[in-house]
Amino acid sequence: MQSSTILSVQNVCKTFPTRGGGVEALRDVSFSVARNELCVLLGPSGCGKSTLLNIVAGLHTPTSGTLSLEGRPIHGPARERGMVFQSYTSFPWLTVLENVEYGMKLNGIPKAERRERALHYIDLVHLTKFRDAYPKTLSGGMKQRVAIARTLANAPEILLMDEPYGALDAETRWHMQEMLLDIMRTTQTTILLVTHDIQEAIFLADRIVFLSAHPGRLKTILELDFKKGKEIRSKEDLVELEGYPECEREIMQLMRGEAKQEEDA
């Protein structure tokens, strides 16, 4: 993994206005994401993980602070930041192939090129046999694979994922996590992913940015040194690694500590 920074988040704060004055969601959050890194945002429920991801996507505006991608300030949505949501976002009247082509069509990609790119990414997410199927005939995992293929086909500089596997059953989620790691190795895609699942965070992440309980602040950054230099392709590979139990225990203690502080507040 290269060490150059692609995403920079500096002193980001977010307060949502209310009749009573405002609800502070994020306070002075700073971190960076390196090129070709899979960085996970983790923390207790309500800590502002999804809010922060939406700010990176340009869907929310920070109250203060700055964000940049490849040194360019982030102001509003842009095609270089591709977003995959937890909910399924395929158009039901379009086939898998047409769904994957849709964004490229809007961006003016010539028909032959967009067809070639769409077929490539459909194959990458193992949906070639379903290229002419409509979303209503697909399982939840397949629908998310369509969303990932469609987003990657638009060649984003960073892929943003908001609890993309939260609605899936455990077995499907494992397969999707393993497939995501394979895709990342193949495409060298930089990913910023939100999850509430500790095992998922440890399995996928190169680094974990852990946020405190509401309002979200940077609590710590976990480097996951026990994984470095090792090729992990399955959950079995992960749990057998020396250092995994200690990492899981540390994160659970962080979660419990934040929950207790919120109860005592």
C-alpha atoms as one frame of an Amber mdcrd trajectory, in Angstrom:
protein
   0.000   0.000   0.000   1.300   3.391  -0.959   1.656   5.925   1.832   0.550
   9.065  -0.066  -2.554  10.735   1.327  -5.574  10.860  -0.981  -8.246  12.107
   1.472  -7.644  14.704   4.172 -10.226  15.585   6.844  -9.173  18.496   9.031
 -10.935  19.806  12.161 -14.401  18.935  10.875 -17.360  19.954  13.036 -21.047
  19.500  12.256 -24.033  20.945  14.093 -27.557  20.374  12.812 -29.855  23.341
  13.505 -32.942  22.755  15.655 -35.560  24.991  17.227 -33.625  24.731  20.461
 -30.406  25.928  18.892 -28.689  22.884  17.384 -27.497  19.296  17.822 -23.746
  18.807  17.661 -22.964  15.647  15.665 -19.193  15.975  15.135 -16.518  17.930
  16.959 -13.046  18.688  15.582 -12.468  15.413  13.696  -9.188  15.062  11.772
  -7.733  12.055   9.937  -6.398  11.078   6.527  -6.797   8.122   4.181  -3.855
   6.797   2.163  -4.058   5.762  -1.465  -5.175   2.124  -1.912  -6.124   1.907
   1.779  -9.328   0.512   3.227 -10.101   2.786   6.169 -13.024   2.013   8.474
 -15.030   4.509  10.533 -16.113   2.758  13.727 -17.675   3.852  16.987 -20.779
   3.580  19.168 -24.257   4.139  17.761 -24.986   7.814  17.215 -21.347   8.921
  17.106 -21.685  10.555  13.682 -20.028   7.931  11.448 -22.598   8.200   8.657
 -22.763  11.983   9.035 -19.006  12.168   8.535 -19.173   9.878   5.479 -21.949
  12.033   4.014 -19.766  15.108   4.521 -16.939  13.395   2.625 -19.461  12.528
  -0.102 -20.547  16.164  -0.284 -24.119  15.342   0.778 -23.732  17.412   3.990
 -21.739  20.603   4.491 -19.485  20.800   7.561 -20.218  23.590  10.026 -16.465
  24.180  10.133 -13.277  22.450   9.035 -11.927  21.434   5.650 -11.844  18.337
   3.453  -9.821  17.627   0.336  -9.379  14.792  -2.138  -6.045  14.696  -3.950
  -5.488  18.226  -2.640  -8.741  19.535  -4.156 -11.278  21.007  -1.704 -14.497
  19.009  -1.342 -17.616  21.079  -2.001 -20.716  19.072  -2.846 -21.028  15.684
  -4.586 -18.705  14.748  -7.439 -18.081  11.676  -9.567 -14.621  11.079  -8.064
 -16.349  10.092  -4.806 -18.553   7.038  -5.401 -21.123   6.144  -2.732 -22.631
   2.749  -1.853 -25.502   2.917   0.641 -26.962   0.271   2.946 -30.292   0.402
   1.118 -30.514  -1.072  -2.351 -30.404   1.659  -4.997 -30.868  -0.150  -8.306
 -33.522   1.091 -10.712 -36.163  -1.688 -10.833 -37.068  -1.026 -14.493 -33.456
  -1.549 -15.660 -31.532  -4.805 -15.984 -28.291  -5.419 -14.108 -26.311  -4.397
 -17.196 -28.404  -1.260 -17.732 -28.078  -0.302 -14.059 -24.294  -0.577 -14.190
 -24.192   1.429 -17.424 -26.530   4.149 -16.130 -24.016   6.465 -14.431 -21.589
   6.197 -17.331 -24.407   7.092 -19.739 -25.141  10.242 -17.723 -21.441  11.091
 -17.818 -21.350  10.866 -21.604 -19.239   7.708 -21.913 -19.589   6.319 -25.462
 -21.850   3.268 -25.751 -19.158   0.763 -26.701 -16.845   1.856 -23.884 -19.539
   1.867 -21.223 -20.720  -1.589 -22.313 -17.170  -2.937 -22.068 -16.610  -1.370
 -18.630 -20.016  -2.518 -17.363 -19.372  -6.120 -18.391 -15.939  -6.005 -16.757
 -17.301  -4.903 -13.387 -20.307  -7.214 -13.565 -17.854 -10.066 -14.001 -15.735
  -8.713 -11.145 -18.707  -8.990  -8.742 -19.655 -12.436 -10.111 -22.965 -11.451
 -11.717 -22.243 -12.300 -15.363 -25.031 -14.894 -15.461 -27.477 -12.269 -14.190
 -26.529  -9.384 -16.502 -29.993  -9.375 -18.126 -31.948  -9.918 -14.894 -34.074
  -7.257 -13.183 -33.399  -6.284  -9.540 -36.644  -7.844  -8.262 -35.259 -11.284
  -9.156 -32.008 -10.769  -7.204 -31.125 -11.493  -3.580 -30.038  -8.710  -1.234
 -26.382  -9.598  -1.664 -26.709  -9.552  -5.438 -28.375  -6.126  -5.354 -25.449
  -4.769  -3.361 -23.050  -6.283  -5.876 -24.892  -4.382  -8.608 -24.462  -1.158
  -6.608 -20.739  -1.809  -6.140 -20.251  -2.622  -9.843 -22.168   0.496 -10.909
 -20.102   2.710  -8.595 -16.745   1.213  -9.611 -17.620   1.490 -13.309 -17.628
   5.271 -12.905 -13.938   5.095 -11.876 -14.132   6.992  -8.561 -10.910   8.028
  -6.840 -12.383   6.838  -3.536 -15.264   4.474  -2.783 -17.477   5.480   0.156
 -19.574   2.726   1.774 -22.195   3.314   4.474 -22.836   0.016   6.322 -23.257
  -1.702   2.937 -23.793  -5.161   4.423 -25.900  -4.225   7.442 -29.128  -5.631
   5.997 -27.633  -8.978   4.941 -27.648 -12.299   6.773 -24.391 -13.407   8.399
 -23.316 -15.903   5.720 -23.980 -13.500   2.844 -22.165 -10.735   4.724 -19.021
 -12.891   5.090 -19.016 -13.646   1.367 -19.534  -9.973   0.500 -16.691  -8.904
   2.793 -14.339 -11.431   1.210 -15.407 -10.321  -2.268 -14.747  -6.672  -1.351
 -11.171  -7.511  -0.376 -10.704  -9.352  -3.680 -12.082  -6.355  -5.594  -9.777
  -4.004  -3.735  -6.752  -6.136  -4.589  -7.799  -6.288  -8.247  -8.734  -2.623
  -8.750  -6.433  -0.910  -6.218  -9.449   1.088  -5.042  -9.254   3.367  -1.999
 -12.205   2.764   0.346 -13.698   4.607   3.326 -16.297   2.371   4.972 -18.685
   2.872   7.882 -19.687  -0.103  10.013 -20.962  -0.834  13.510 -19.695  -4.436
  13.349 -16.389  -4.958  15.195 -15.427  -8.182  13.401 -16.221  -6.652  10.022
 -14.071  -3.626  10.854 -11.080  -5.756  11.856 -11.458  -8.076   8.859 -11.673
  -5.335   6.237  -9.624  -2.455   7.579  -6.045  -1.445   7.053  -6.748   1.178
   9.721  -9.720   1.944  11.970 -10.699   5.523  12.817 -12.582   5.165  16.106
 -15.013   7.939  17.057 -16.219   8.731  20.567 -19.838   8.744  21.668 -21.996
  11.729  20.719 -20.776  14.207  19.702 -18.322  12.271  17.551 -14.680  13.109
  18.200 -11.546  11.279  17.196 -10.912   8.829  20.025  -8.035   6.864  18.485
  -6.700   5.410  15.250  -5.992   1.673  15.319  -3.235   0.579  12.944  -3.927
  -3.217  13.068  -0.231  -4.067  12.995  -0.957  -7.791  13.471  -2.413  -7.913
   9.926   0.385  -6.103   8.104   2.255  -8.123   5.500  -0.319 -10.934   5.601
  -2.802 -11.824   2.870  -6.156 -12.435   4.530  -8.836 -13.861   2.247 -11.331
 -15.358   4.697 -12.676 -14.911   8.213 -10.901 -18.120   9.176  -7.584 -16.568
   8.164  -8.333 -13.570  10.380  -9.370 -15.275  13.601  -6.361 -17.608  13.485
  -3.888 -14.709  13.418  -1.836 -14.015  16.511  -2.985 -10.667  17.828  -6.608
 -10.896  16.644  -8.176 -11.648  20.070  -6.286  -8.753  21.660  -7.433  -6.365
  18.919 -11.067  -7.417  19.263 -10.852  -7.065  23.044  -9.345  -3.572  22.760
 -12.152  -2.380  20.502 -14.829  -3.914  22.723 -13.313  -2.111  25.689 -13.361
   1.147  23.727 -17.034   0.592  22.911 -17.927  -0.207  26.517 -15.963   2.777
  27.765 -17.818   5.145  25.452 -21.172   3.622  26.436 -20.381   4.109  30.131
 -19.319   7.734  29.597 -22.582   8.411  27.787 -24.583   6.825  30.619 -22.717
   8.906  33.197 -23.102  12.168  31.249
